[in-house]
Amino acid sequence: MRNEKKKIDRVLIAGTNSGCGKTTVTLAVLAALKKRGVSVASAKSGPDYIDPMFHRSALGVSSTNLDPFFFDENTLRFLLAKHGAGKELTVIEGVMGYYDGFSMASERASSHEVAHALKAPAVLVINGHGMALSAAAVVHGFMSLRKDSGVCGVILNQISPM
């Protein structure tokens, strides 16, 4: 069996919670990809109109919403394919904390639900201010809460040079 690299044409930037820096990180990723000449589209999971305006400002092209409250999985996949057509990568910004949905007992309308429906790998943003090894415990918790967490990377935000 050959070791082939799988092309990733979508990624979801998730967060541990609201306010952890998802939007800032997403905008930095979008700007860096654009600067490198990558053809990129953006989307926001959840009912948000402000973050897609920031995405548009960073890319110069419109962003879209992928909201599992309003759209079923097939519609989410259709919208992703339509909006990302002709692009090398679609960066999807998550909403709230990765598993946060309607209630404490539900992942319905969460970023995890969107990532799972779209088979998008998730990169978890952690506000690491005032953390050291505890950040590893946070990552472990997010990756082990669900067998299908989909978390494939981590970005530590707000960390000191130490």
Contacts in CASP RR format, 6 or more apart in sequence:
PFRMAT RR
TARGET T0000
AUTHOR 0000-0000-0000
METHOD contacts of the structure
MODEL  1
MRNEKKKIDRVLIAGTNSGCGKTTVTLAVLAALKKRGVSVASAKSGPDYI
DPMFHRSALGVSSTNLDPFFFDENTLRFLLAKHGAGKELTVIEGVMGYYD
GFSMASERASSHEVAHALKAPAVLVINGHGMALSAAAVVHGFMSLRKDSG
VCGVILNQISPM
8 89 0 8 1.000
8 121 0 8 1.000
9 87 0 8 1.000
9 88 0 8 1.000
9 89 0 8 1.000
9 90 0 8 1.000
10 80 0 8 1.000
10 89 0 8 1.000
10 90 0 8 1.000
10 91 0 8 1.000
10 92 0 8 1.000
10 118 0 8 1.000
10 119 0 8 1.000
10 120 0 8 1.000
10 121 0 8 1.000
11 89 0 8 1.000
11 90 0 8 1.000
11 91 0 8 1.000
11 92 0 8 1.000
11 120 0 8 1.000
11 121 0 8 1.000
11 122 0 8 1.000
11 123 0 8 1.000
12 45 0 8 1.000
12 92 0 8 1.000
12 93 0 8 1.000
12 94 0 8 1.000
12 111 0 8 1.000
12 114 0 8 1.000
12 115 0 8 1.000
12 118 0 8 1.000
12 120 0 8 1.000
12 121 0 8 1.000
12 122 0 8 1.000
12 123 0 8 1.000
13 22 0 8 1.000
13 25 0 8 1.000
13 26 0 8 1.000
13 29 0 8 1.000
13 91 0 8 1.000
13 92 0 8 1.000
13 93 0 8 1.000
13 94 0 8 1.000
13 122 0 8 1.000
13 123 0 8 1.000
13 125 0 8 1.000
13 155 0 8 1.000
14 22 0 8 1.000
14 94 0 8 1.000
14 97 0 8 1.000
14 98 0 8 1.000
14 111 0 8 1.000
14 112 0 8 1.000
14 115 0 8 1.000
14 122 0 8 1.000
14 123 0 8 1.000
14 124 0 8 1.000
14 125 0 8 1.000
14 151 0 8 1.000
15 21 0 8 1.000
15 22 0 8 1.000
15 94 0 8 1.000
15 96 0 8 1.000
15 97 0 8 1.000
15 98 0 8 1.000
15 111 0 8 1.000
15 124 0 8 1.000
15 125 0 8 1.000
15 126 0 8 1.000
16 97 0 8 1.000
16 98 0 8 1.000
16 124 0 8 1.000
16 125 0 8 1.000
16 126 0 8 1.000
16 127 0 8 1.000
16 138 0 8 1.000
16 142 0 8 1.000
17 96 0 8 1.000
17 97 0 8 1.000
17 100 0 8 1.000
17 127 0 8 1.000
18 96 0 8 1.000
18 97 0 8 1.000
19 127 0 8 1.000
20 97 0 8 1.000
20 125 0 8 1.000
20 126 0 8 1.000
20 127 0 8 1.000
20 157 0 8 1.000
21 125 0 8 1.000
21 127 0 8 1.000
21 157 0 8 1.000
21 158 0 8 1.000
22 93 0 8 1.000
22 94 0 8 1.000
22 125 0 8 1.000
23 51 0 8 1.000
23 54 0 8 1.000
23 93 0 8 1.000
24 157 0 8 1.000
25 125 0 8 1.000
25 155 0 8 1.000
25 157 0 8 1.000
26 42 0 8 1.000
26 51 0 8 1.000
26 55 0 8 1.000
26 91 0 8 1.000
26 93 0 8 1.000
27 54 0 8 1.000
27 55 0 8 1.000
27 58 0 8 1.000
29 91 0 8 1.000
30 40 0 8 1.000
30 42 0 8 1.000
30 55 0 8 1.000
30 58 0 8 1.000
30 59 0 8 1.000
30 91 0 8 1.000
31 58 0 8 1.000
33 40 0 8 1.000
33 89 0 8 1.000
33 91 0 8 1.000
34 40 0 8 1.000
34 58 0 8 1.000
34 59 0 8 1.000
38 88 0 8 1.000
38 89 0 8 1.000
39 86 0 8 1.000
39 87 0 8 1.000
39 88 0 8 1.000
39 89 0 8 1.000
40 59 0 8 1.000
40 87 0 8 1.000
40 88 0 8 1.000
40 89 0 8 1.000
40 90 0 8 1.000
40 91 0 8 1.000
41 59 0 8 1.000
41 61 0 8 1.000
41 63 0 8 1.000
41 64 0 8 1.000
41 83 0 8 1.000
41 84 0 8 1.000
41 87 0 8 1.000
41 89 0 8 1.000
41 90 0 8 1.000
41 91 0 8 1.000
42 52 0 8 1.000
42 55 0 8 1.000
42 56 0 8 1.000
42 58 0 8 1.000
42 59 0 8 1.000
42 63 0 8 1.000
42 64 0 8 1.000
42 90 0 8 1.000
42 91 0 8 1.000
42 92 0 8 1.000
42 93 0 8 1.000
43 52 0 8 1.000
43 55 0 8 1.000
43 63 0 8 1.000
43 64 0 8 1.000
43 65 0 8 1.000
43 66 0 8 1.000
43 79 0 8 1.000
43 80 0 8 1.000
43 83 0 8 1.000
43 90 0 8 1.000
43 91 0 8 1.000
43 92 0 8 1.000
43 93 0 8 1.000
44 51 0 8 1.000
44 52 0 8 1.000
44 55 0 8 1.000
44 63 0 8 1.000
44 64 0 8 1.000
44 65 0 8 1.000
44 66 0 8 1.000
44 92 0 8 1.000
44 93 0 8 1.000
44 94 0 8 1.000
44 95 0 8 1.000
45 65 0 8 1.000
45 66 0 8 1.000
45 67 0 8 1.000
45 68 0 8 1.000
45 92 0 8 1.000
45 93 0 8 1.000
45 94 0 8 1.000
45 95 0 8 1.000
45 111 0 8 1.000
45 114 0 8 1.000
46 65 0 8 1.000
46 66 0 8 1.000
46 67 0 8 1.000
46 68 0 8 1.000
46 69 0 8 1.000
46 94 0 8 1.000
46 95 0 8 1.000
46 109 0 8 1.000
46 114 0 8 1.000
47 65 0 8 1.000
47 67 0 8 1.000
47 69 0 8 1.000
47 70 0 8 1.000
48 65 0 8 1.000
48 95 0 8 1.000
49 65 0 8 1.000
51 63 0 8 1.000
51 93 0 8 1.000
52 62 0 8 1.000
52 63 0 8 1.000
52 64 0 8 1.000
52 65 0 8 1.000
53 63 0 8 1.000
55 63 0 8 1.000
55 93 0 8 1.000
56 62 0 8 1.000
56 63 0 8 1.000
64 79 0 8 1.000
64 83 0 8 1.000
66 76 0 8 1.000
66 79 0 8 1.000
66 80 0 8 1.000
66 92 0 8 1.000
66 114 0 8 1.000
66 118 0 8 1.000
67 109 0 8 1.000
68 76 0 8 1.000
68 108 0 8 1.000
68 109 0 8 1.000
68 110 0 8 1.000
68 113 0 8 1.000
68 114 0 8 1.000
68 117 0 8 1.000
69 108 0 8 1.000
69 109 0 8 1.000
71 79 0 8 1.000
73 117 0 8 1.000
76 114 0 8 1.000
76 117 0 8 1.000
76 118 0 8 1.000
77 117 0 8 1.000
77 118 0 8 1.000
80 90 0 8 1.000
80 92 0 8 1.000
80 118 0 8 1.000
83 90 0 8 1.000
84 90 0 8 1.000
92 114 0 8 1.000
92 115 0 8 1.000
92 118 0 8 1.000
92 120 0 8 1.000
94 111 0 8 1.000
94 114 0 8 1.000
95 109 0 8 1.000
95 110 0 8 1.000
95 111 0 8 1.000
96 110 0 8 1.000
96 111 0 8 1.000
97 110 0 8 1.000
97 111 0 8 1.000
98 110 0 8 1.000
98 111 0 8 1.000
98 112 0 8 1.000
98 122 0 8 1.000
98 124 0 8 1.000
98 142 0 8 1.000
98 151 0 8 1.000
99 107 0 8 1.000
99 110 0 8 1.000
99 111 0 8 1.000
99 112 0 8 1.000
99 142 0 8 1.000
99 145 0 8 1.000
99 146 0 8 1.000
100 107 0 8 1.000
100 110 0 8 1.000
100 111 0 8 1.000
101 107 0 8 1.000
101 108 0 8 1.000
101 109 0 8 1.000
101 110 0 8 1.000
101 113 0 8 1.000
102 108 0 8 1.000
102 109 0 8 1.000
107 113 0 8 1.000
111 122 0 8 1.000
112 122 0 8 1.000
112 146 0 8 1.000
112 149 0 8 1.000
112 150 0 8 1.000
114 120 0 8 1.000
115 121 0 8 1.000
115 122 0 8 1.000
115 150 0 8 1.000
116 148 0 8 1.000
116 150 0 8 1.000
121 150 0 8 1.000
121 151 0 8 1.000
121 152 0 8 1.000
121 153 0 8 1.000
122 149 0 8 1.000
122 150 0 8 1.000
122 151 0 8 1.000
122 152 0 8 1.000
122 153 0 8 1.000
123 151 0 8 1.000
123 152 0 8 1.000
123 153 0 8 1.000
123 154 0 8 1.000
123 155 0 8 1.000
124 139 0 8 1.000
124 142 0 8 1.000
124 151 0 8 1.000
124 153 0 8 1.000
124 154 0 8 1.000
124 155 0 8 1.000
125 154 0 8 1.000
125 155 0 8 1.000
125 157 0 8 1.000
126 135 0 8 1.000
126 138 0 8 1.000
126 139 0 8 1.000
126 154 0 8 1.000
126 155 0 8 1.000
126 156 0 8 1.000
126 157 0 8 1.000
127 157 0 8 1.000
127 158 0 8 1.000
128 135 0 8 1.000
128 156 0 8 1.000
128 157 0 8 1.000
128 158 0 8 1.000
128 159 0 8 1.000
129 158 0 8 1.000
129 159 0 8 1.000
129 160 0 8 1.000
130 160 0 8 1.000
131 138 0 8 1.000
131 159 0 8 1.000
135 156 0 8 1.000
139 151 0 8 1.000
139 154 0 8 1.000
142 149 0 8 1.000
142 151 0 8 1.000
143 149 0 8 1.000
143 151 0 8 1.000
END
